[in-house]
Amino acid sequence: MTTSAQKPRQLWEAVLGELQLQVSRPSYKTWLKDTVGLSHGDGEFVVLTPNTFVAEMLEQRMYSVISKAMAKVVDGGVEVRFQTVAEGSLAVGQTEAGTGPQRVRRDTQEDAQAIDHAVPARANGHAGRRPAAAGLNARYTFGHFVVGNSNELAQAAALAVAERPGFTYNPLFIYSGVGLGKTHLLHAIGHLVLSRGLSLIYATTEEFTNEFIKAIREGKTEGFRNRYRSADVLLLDDIQFIIGKEQTQEGFFHTFNALHMAGRQIVITSDRPATDLTLLEDRIQSRLAGGLVVDIQAPDLETKLAILAAKAEETGQSLPNDVLDFLAGRIHSNIRELEGCLNRLAAYAQITARTITLDLVKGAVADILRPASRRRLSDTVVLETVCAYYSVDKETILGRLRDKHTALARQVAMYLLREESNLPLASIGRLLGGRDHSTVLHACRRISGRIGADTHLRSDLANIRETLSSP
């Protein structure tokens, strides 16, 4: 155990070392990685966080595990308090250089400046183009990409390619379903490449096809070849759309070969693995599969919470934790749907001049959530899911055992049977061992009343709903 005489930053790094062993990697990277020990004294330890969402999440969701880790490092333990950069008066650089929230803010500023003032590396028509001129979305940067279990390999590969284009993972092939972040990563690579003064072409496959056909029709194929083959980096989105277009495939094949032979970086996205693009010419398919192939899966609950928090922070919204839990537990298809819900909420709250609450959310985005809720959940599915989550036998929940763990599982089952299966109180009572409807009503009210203050219960309900709503 270390002593309290050590600097706050050193103590907190020791605590972070303990926490890395106790929390999942996505949780650590999302909520803890960019925190810094700020001060220590009078039985209190202050931790600096990048923003209010991180502070709230650490306070409400991870305080217990943080306190235990702190007790292992500091004699006797201390009360931990979280403070945001905005709450303090620290200027950039007041913490040790290159670490924590100050580094994050400084890096973000420098990244934006670098993107705005990218300088040309070559005197061709594309070097030094600003992101907007290159077709890049200003929001799609590495700094705005939330990393979790579902996408960490793709993000790491994309960053490696952006830092050393043409030297690692060439070509890089990223595939995923709609709205999971592959285009975001493509644009993020583009921003970083431009900030370093390299030449870039970003195009959708449709744009590539249209340009190629136009060049053939107007007799300007040499100009087309020179344009694409002079780029340091080629980013091509949705390669699956050249399937069945023989002339375009021919043009792409020769462009790919010329760039690859010249050591230029190629990054391609698709909605399926390269090996599943069976209708592409074999020679193209083999080249796409010859580099690094990575996929992005649908985000897990933890990552969705982090994405929602980050998106809300970007738009200046303040969302209660029960709203975050509700949305993360009900939206499964893709990240765009999460963003759509947030945009709808912001507009609805502004138009009606109402504060965003869980009841407001249920009304404002009911039509978006309806596809998941339309699938009527059977009482058997709900009950079995609750039993599995709490590791309690069905017979035990139906029985008369009243220990704390069993009682909680039983009350949660009653609450979800009413919320998700829309069963009458009397039917729920009969299902759960012949209990009176008043007992069920009491259980539902008890769970509903605890949701606002009990973070563990909210997490339980969100995880169970996630399982129930998954296809």
PyMOL commands that set and color helices and strands:
alter all, ss='L'
color gray80, all
select helices_A, chain A and resi 8-20+25-32+52-61+63-73+100-116+142-144+152-163+182-195+205-218+221-229+239-242+246-261+274-276+282-288+301-314+321-330+335-352+358-364+366-374+379-390+394-398+404-420+425-431+437-450+455-469
alter helices_A, ss='H'
color red, helices_A
select strands_A, chain A and resi 36-41+44-49+79-84+172-176+200-204+233-237+265-270+292-296
alter strands_A, ss='S'
color yellow, strands_A
deselect
rebuild
show_as cartoon
